[in-house]
Amino acid sequence: MEGYAMEQKIKQDDIIHIGQNIRDVRIARGMKQVEVVRAMQLIGVSMTRETYVKIERGIQHISASQLRAIKEALNTTYDELLM
């Protein structure tokens, strides 16, 4: 389809636990989930707290733009989130 770009979803696996890594970084930064969501919304990525919780728990796939926004909101690196 011309003019239609489907966003790539990143699926967590048994080796890389993206959600747990996101949670660990958030806690290390002393941030609440709602603060991360608010920062993402300011960046221009729409997300609810409920969706964010599902990502941290590893029960929802994360899109590339969501991962980038979380990285920016947490002031971290992809390496730290994907270790």
C-alpha positions as CSV (number, residue, x, y, z in Angstrom):
1,M,0.0,0.0,0.0
2,E,1.4,3.3,-1.1
3,G,1.8,5.9,1.7
4,Y,1.2,3.3,4.4
5,A,4.0,2.4,6.8
6,M,3.4,-0.3,9.3
7,E,5.4,0.2,12.5
8,Q,7.7,-2.6,13.4
9,K,6.9,-4.3,16.7
10,I,9.7,-5.6,18.9
11,K,8.9,-8.9,20.6
12,Q,10.6,-9.8,23.8
13,D,12.2,-13.2,24.1
14,D,13.7,-15.5,26.8
15,I,17.1,-14.0,26.4
16,I,16.4,-10.2,26.3
17,H,13.8,-9.0,28.7
18,I,13.2,-5.5,27.4
19,G,10.3,-4.8,29.8
20,Q,12.3,-5.8,32.9
21,N,15.2,-3.8,31.7
22,I,13.0,-0.7,31.2
23,R,11.6,-1.2,34.7
24,D,15.1,-1.6,36.2
25,V,16.3,1.6,34.6
26,R,13.1,3.5,35.6
27,I,13.5,2.5,39.2
28,A,17.2,3.3,39.2
29,R,16.3,6.8,37.9
30,G,13.7,7.2,40.7
31,M,10.9,7.7,38.2
32,K,7.2,6.6,38.5
33,Q,5.5,4.9,35.6
34,V,3.2,7.9,35.1
35,E,6.3,10.2,34.9
36,V,7.7,8.1,32.1
37,V,4.4,8.1,30.2
38,R,4.1,11.9,30.7
39,A,7.6,12.4,29.3
40,M,6.8,10.2,26.3
41,Q,3.6,12.2,25.6
42,L,5.7,15.4,25.6
43,I,8.0,13.8,23.1
44,G,5.0,13.1,20.9
45,V,4.4,9.4,21.5
46,S,1.0,8.6,22.8
47,M,0.8,5.9,25.4
48,T,-1.4,5.1,28.4
49,R,-0.1,4.0,31.8
50,E,-1.9,0.7,31.3
51,T,0.0,0.1,28.0
52,Y,3.3,1.1,29.7
53,V,2.7,-1.4,32.6
54,K,2.0,-4.2,30.0
55,I,5.3,-3.4,28.3
56,E,7.2,-3.5,31.6
57,R,5.6,-6.8,32.4
58,G,6.5,-8.2,29.0
59,I,3.0,-9.0,28.0
60,Q,2.8,-6.4,25.2
61,H,5.1,-5.9,22.3
62,I,6.8,-2.6,22.0
63,S,7.0,-0.5,18.8
64,A,10.3,1.0,17.7
65,S,9.0,4.5,18.3
66,Q,7.8,3.6,21.8
67,L,11.2,2.1,22.6
68,R,12.9,5.3,21.3
69,A,10.6,7.5,23.4
70,I,11.2,5.4,26.5
71,K,14.9,5.6,25.9
72,E,14.7,9.4,25.7
73,A,12.3,9.7,28.7
74,L,14.6,7.6,30.9
75,N,17.7,9.4,29.5
76,T,19.4,6.0,28.8
77,T,20.8,4.1,25.9
78,Y,19.5,1.3,23.7
79,D,22.4,-0.9,25.1
80,E,21.0,-0.6,28.6
81,L,17.5,-1.4,27.5
82,L,18.5,-4.3,25.3
83,M,21.2,-6.0,27.5
